[in-house]
Amino acid sequence: MPDKKEEIEKEQDEEQIYTFIEGETIDLTPTNSNHIELYAKWSNSEEIRKYARNEMPRTIEDIKKRFEQRGGDGPKEHIGFEIWHKEDKKLIGLGGLNHIHWVNGTANLFMQIGEKDYWSHGIGTEAAKIIVDYGFKELNLHKIFAGVLSKNVGSWTCAEKVGFIQEATLKDEVYVDGEYIDVKKYYILKENWLHKNK
Protein backbone atom coordinates (compact mmCIF):
# COMPACT_ATOMS: atom_id res chain seq x y z
CA MET A 1 0.00 0.00 0.00
CA PRO A 2 1.52 3.41 -0.98
CA ASP A 3 2.35 5.84 1.82
CA LYS A 4 1.23 9.50 1.89
CA LYS A 5 4.49 10.75 0.34
CA GLU A 6 4.14 8.37 -2.62
CA GLU A 7 0.50 9.44 -3.09
CA ILE A 8 1.47 13.14 -3.18
CA GLU A 9 4.27 12.46 -5.69
CA LYS A 10 1.87 10.41 -7.86
CA GLU A 11 -0.70 13.23 -7.82
CA GLN A 12 2.01 15.73 -8.81
CA ASP A 13 2.97 13.53 -11.77
CA GLU A 14 -0.64 13.20 -12.94
CA GLU A 15 -1.82 16.81 -12.63
CA GLN A 16 -1.31 19.51 -15.23
CA ILE A 17 1.33 22.05 -14.22
CA TYR A 18 1.12 25.53 -15.75
CA THR A 19 4.49 27.25 -15.95
CA PHE A 20 4.33 30.99 -15.28
CA ILE A 21 8.07 31.72 -15.59
CA GLU A 22 10.59 29.27 -16.99
CA GLY A 23 14.10 29.08 -15.56
CA GLU A 24 17.16 27.03 -16.37
CA THR A 25 16.77 24.24 -13.81
CA ILE A 26 13.46 25.30 -12.24
CA ASP A 27 10.07 26.64 -13.27
CA LEU A 28 7.79 28.92 -11.28
CA THR A 29 4.11 28.02 -11.32
CA PRO A 30 1.06 29.45 -9.52
CA THR A 31 0.49 28.18 -6.00
CA ASN A 32 -1.99 25.32 -5.84
CA SER A 33 -4.43 24.49 -3.04
CA ASN A 34 -4.01 20.79 -3.90
CA HIS A 35 -0.50 20.98 -2.44
CA ILE A 36 -1.43 22.42 0.95
CA GLU A 37 -0.40 19.20 2.73
CA LEU A 38 3.09 19.59 1.32
CA TYR A 39 3.19 23.28 2.37
CA ALA A 40 2.19 22.16 5.89
CA LYS A 41 4.95 19.54 5.93
CA TRP A 42 7.55 22.20 5.07
CA SER A 43 6.14 24.79 7.52
CA ASN A 44 6.39 22.30 10.39
CA SER A 45 9.81 20.85 9.53
CA GLU A 46 12.13 21.64 12.43
CA GLU A 47 15.08 22.55 10.22
CA ILE A 48 13.02 24.84 7.98
CA ARG A 49 10.75 26.54 10.51
CA LYS A 50 13.59 27.57 12.83
CA TYR A 51 14.83 30.34 10.54
CA ALA A 52 11.42 31.03 9.01
CA ARG A 53 10.24 31.81 12.58
CA ASN A 54 7.27 29.44 12.51
CA GLU A 55 7.25 29.06 16.28
CA MET A 56 3.77 27.53 16.50
CA PRO A 57 2.57 24.36 14.76
CA ARG A 58 0.71 25.07 11.53
CA THR A 59 -2.20 22.79 10.69
CA ILE A 60 -3.52 22.16 7.20
CA GLU A 61 -6.60 24.20 8.20
CA ASP A 62 -4.35 27.15 9.23
CA ILE A 63 -2.61 27.10 5.86
CA LYS A 64 -5.92 26.78 4.00
CA LYS A 65 -7.20 29.92 5.78
CA ARG A 66 -4.05 31.88 4.90
CA PHE A 67 -4.30 30.62 1.34
CA GLU A 68 -7.93 31.81 1.05
CA GLN A 69 -7.18 35.22 2.61
CA ARG A 70 -4.63 35.94 -0.13
CA GLY A 71 -7.35 35.82 -2.76
CA GLY A 72 -10.10 38.39 -2.95
CA ASP A 73 -10.50 41.78 -4.53
CA GLY A 74 -8.17 44.77 -4.57
CA PRO A 75 -4.44 45.07 -5.11
CA LYS A 76 -2.49 41.99 -4.13
CA GLU A 77 -0.04 42.33 -1.26
CA HIS A 78 1.26 38.79 -1.80
CA ILE A 79 2.31 37.02 -5.01
CA GLY A 80 3.48 33.46 -4.46
CA PHE A 81 4.89 30.77 -6.71
CA GLU A 82 5.63 27.09 -6.47
CA ILE A 83 9.19 26.12 -7.40
CA TRP A 84 9.36 23.00 -9.58
CA HIS A 85 12.54 21.15 -10.46
CA LYS A 86 12.43 20.72 -14.23
CA GLU A 87 14.42 17.51 -14.63
CA ASP A 88 12.89 15.74 -11.63
CA LYS A 89 9.38 17.12 -12.29
CA LYS A 90 9.06 17.69 -8.56
CA LEU A 91 7.62 20.46 -6.41
CA ILE A 92 10.47 21.50 -4.11
CA GLY A 93 9.60 24.88 -2.62
CA LEU A 94 7.82 28.21 -2.57
CA GLY A 95 8.88 31.77 -3.24
CA GLY A 96 7.55 35.16 -4.21
CA LEU A 97 6.92 38.70 -3.11
CA ASN A 98 4.92 39.87 -0.11
CA HIS A 99 4.29 43.10 1.80
CA ILE A 100 3.85 44.69 -1.62
CA HIS A 101 3.27 48.44 -1.45
CA TRP A 102 2.11 49.50 -4.89
CA VAL A 103 2.38 53.26 -4.30
CA ASN A 104 5.96 53.09 -3.03
CA GLY A 105 6.87 50.29 -5.43
CA THR A 106 8.38 48.09 -2.72
CA ALA A 107 8.10 44.41 -1.81
CA ASN A 108 9.76 41.76 0.32
CA LEU A 109 11.32 38.69 -1.30
CA PHE A 110 10.55 35.38 0.44
CA MET A 111 11.83 31.90 -0.33
CA GLN A 112 11.50 28.38 1.05
CA ILE A 113 13.19 25.36 -0.48
CA GLY A 114 11.17 22.75 1.37
CA GLU A 115 12.83 19.62 0.00
CA LYS A 116 16.19 19.37 1.77
CA ASP A 117 17.77 17.21 -0.95
CA TYR A 118 17.76 20.36 -3.10
CA TRP A 119 19.58 22.60 -0.63
CA SER A 120 23.04 23.92 -1.59
CA HIS A 121 22.48 23.39 -5.32
CA GLY A 122 22.00 27.05 -6.30
CA ILE A 123 18.24 26.61 -6.67
CA GLY A 124 17.35 29.35 -4.18
CA THR A 125 19.69 31.74 -6.01
CA GLU A 126 18.14 30.93 -9.39
CA ALA A 127 14.59 31.27 -8.02
CA ALA A 128 15.44 34.58 -6.32
CA LYS A 129 16.91 35.99 -9.56
CA ILE A 130 13.79 35.02 -11.50
CA ILE A 131 11.47 36.59 -8.91
CA VAL A 132 13.51 39.81 -8.65
CA ASP A 133 13.56 40.11 -12.45
CA TYR A 134 9.79 39.60 -12.52
CA GLY A 135 9.29 42.18 -9.77
CA PHE A 136 11.24 44.88 -11.58
CA LYS A 137 10.45 44.16 -15.22
CA GLU A 138 6.83 43.04 -15.03
CA LEU A 139 5.49 44.64 -11.85
CA ASN A 140 7.57 47.83 -12.19
CA LEU A 141 8.66 47.73 -8.55
CA HIS A 142 11.31 50.23 -7.47
CA LYS A 143 12.88 48.37 -4.52
CA ILE A 144 12.87 44.78 -3.30
CA PHE A 145 14.05 44.01 0.20
CA ALA A 146 14.71 40.94 2.34
CA GLY A 147 15.49 40.14 5.96
CA VAL A 148 17.65 37.15 6.85
CA LEU A 149 18.69 35.78 10.24
CA SER A 150 22.46 36.10 10.68
CA LYS A 151 22.83 32.36 11.43
CA ASN A 152 21.02 31.45 8.21
CA VAL A 153 24.22 31.54 6.16
CA GLY A 154 22.70 29.83 3.12
CA SER A 155 19.99 32.47 2.75
CA TRP A 156 22.12 35.59 3.17
CA THR A 157 24.80 34.10 0.89
CA CYS A 158 22.04 33.58 -1.69
CA ALA A 159 20.89 37.21 -1.28
CA GLU A 160 24.41 38.51 -1.86
CA LYS A 161 24.91 36.27 -4.93
CA VAL A 162 21.71 37.69 -6.42
CA GLY A 163 23.01 41.22 -5.93
CA PHE A 164 21.24 42.38 -2.76
CA ILE A 165 23.10 44.99 -0.71
CA GLN A 166 23.13 44.86 3.08
CA GLU A 167 21.83 48.13 4.46
CA ALA A 168 21.43 47.35 8.15
CA THR A 169 21.88 44.83 10.95
CA LEU A 170 19.14 44.64 13.57
CA LYS A 171 20.89 43.58 16.76
CA ASP A 172 19.39 40.80 18.91
CA GLU A 173 16.22 40.96 16.82
CA VAL A 174 14.94 37.38 17.16
CA TYR A 175 15.09 34.64 19.77
CA VAL A 176 16.18 31.25 18.39
CA ASP A 177 17.28 28.16 20.31
CA GLY A 178 17.85 29.98 23.58
CA GLU A 179 19.71 33.03 22.25
CA TYR A 180 19.02 36.37 20.61
CA ILE A 181 20.47 36.71 17.13
CA ASP A 182 20.81 39.51 14.58
CA VAL A 183 18.82 40.02 11.40
CA LYS A 184 20.56 41.24 8.25
CA LYS A 185 18.45 43.63 6.14
CA TYR A 186 19.07 43.66 2.40
CA TYR A 187 17.77 45.66 -0.57
CA ILE A 188 18.17 45.99 -4.31
CA LEU A 189 16.92 48.84 -6.51
CA LYS A 190 15.46 48.47 -9.98
CA GLU A 191 18.11 50.73 -11.55
CA ASN A 192 20.91 48.60 -10.05
CA TRP A 193 19.29 45.39 -11.26
CA LEU A 194 18.71 46.63 -14.80
CA HIS A 195 22.26 48.01 -15.04
CA LYS A 196 23.73 44.72 -13.78
CA ASN A 197 21.59 42.59 -16.12
CA LYS A 198 21.79 44.50 -19.42
N, C-alpha and C positions, 0 to 999 in steps of 0.2 A: 504494500500500500504506500503511495507517495506521501512524503511529509509536506508540511506547509510551504517550505522553501521551494521544493520541486514544483508544487502547484503554482506558486507565484511566477517562477521562471517559465513554466509552460504557458501560462496566460500571457506573459510578455511576448513570447514567441508567436502566439496566435493572433494577437490584436494588431490592428493597423496603427502604425506610428507615423505621425505627421511632423516632418522636420520643419522647424521654423528658421533656424540658422545652421548651416552646415560648416563644420570645422574640418581639421585635418584628421584627427583621430577620434573626435567626438562630434555629436550633433546635439543641438538644443531643441527641445520640443516643448509644447505647452504642458503645464502640470495636468495631472490626470487623477480624478477622484478614485479611480479603480486601484490606484497604487498607494492609498492612504495607509494600508497595513505596513508597507515597506517604509514609508515616511516615519511611522510610529516606531518601527524597529530602530531606525537611525537615531531618532530623537532621544530614545531611551538607552542607547549604547553608552556604557560608562566612559569609554575612551573618547567618544565624539561629544557627548553632552557636557563634559567637564569644561572645555574651552568655549562651547557655545552658550554656556551659562543656563542650561536647562536643569535647574536645581530640583524641580518637582517632576514626578512621573507624569508622562503625557499619554493619555489613553487615546484610542482610536476616535472616540467621540469628541475629545478635546480638539484633535486635529481636524476632524470633520467640521466642527464649528468655526475654527479659524479659516478653513478653506472656504466655507460659505460666506463668511464676513468679507472676504476679499473680492467677492463679486459685487453686483449691485450697480447703481447708477452713479454718475459723477466721475470726476477725474480719478484715475487709479493712483493710489499711493504705494502700490506693491505690484511688481511685474516679476513673476517667477517662471523658471524653466526647469525641466528635467534634463539631466545630463546623461546621454546615452553613449556607450562605447561602440563605435562603428563596427569594428572587426568582430567583437564578441556579441554584438546585438544585445547588450545588457544595460539596464538602467542602473547607474552607479552613484548618482548624486543629484543635488539641487543647487541652483544658483539664480541670481537675478539682482534686481534693484528694489530697494524699499525706502521708506521715509522720503518719497519723491515730493519735492516742492516745485510745482510747475512754474510759479511766478519767479522764484529765484533761480530756477534751472539747476537744482541740486538733487542728489540722490546718494544713498548708501549702497555699496556693493556687498552682497552676502554670498557665501559659498559653503557647501557641505558635500564633501565626497564621502558618501555613506558606506561604500564598500571598501573595506580596508586593504584588500588586495591591489587596489588601484592607487594607493597612496605612494608618494615619492616617484611618480612616473611623469610629472610635468602636466598632468591633466587639469589640476586646479589652475595652473598658469595659463594654459590654453583657453579654458572656459572663461577665466577672468578677462583675458584679452578680447574675446568675442563679445562679452557682455559690455565691456567699456566701449568698444567700437560701436556697438548697437546704440548705447546710451548717447554718445556724442553725435553720431552720423544720422541716426534715424529719429531719435527723440529730441535732438537739439539741446541736450543738457549742457550746462556751462561748467559744472564741477561735480566730480564723483569722489566720494570720501569713503573711508573704511576705518574701523577700529579693531585692533588685534591685541590679544593678551600677550605680554612680553615673553611668556614661557611657551607660547605657541609658535615656535621657530619656523615650522613649515609654512604657516599662513603669512607671517610677515616677510619671509624670504620670497614667497610667491608675489606679494604686493610689490616688493622692490623690483623683482624681475619684470613685472608688467610695466613699471615706470612710475608707480606711486611715490610721492615724496613725503617723508615724515615731517609733520609740522608741529607736533607736540607729544609730550609724554605725560599722561595723567598718573601721578604717583599714588601708589596704594589704592587703586581704584576698585579692584574686585577681590573678593575673598575666595580662595580656591585651596582645597586640601590643607586647611589649617593655617594659611598665611595670606597676607595681603600682597597682591602683585600689581605691577604697572600695566597700563594700557597704552599702546602706541597708536597715535592718530595719524592717518595718511590722507593725502588728497592728490588728485590729478585734474588739471584744467583742460578744457577742450582744445585750446590753442596749442598747448604743449603736446597733446596726443596727436593732433593733425600734423604738426611740424615733424614729430618723431616718426610718423607712419606715412610719409608722402609716397 
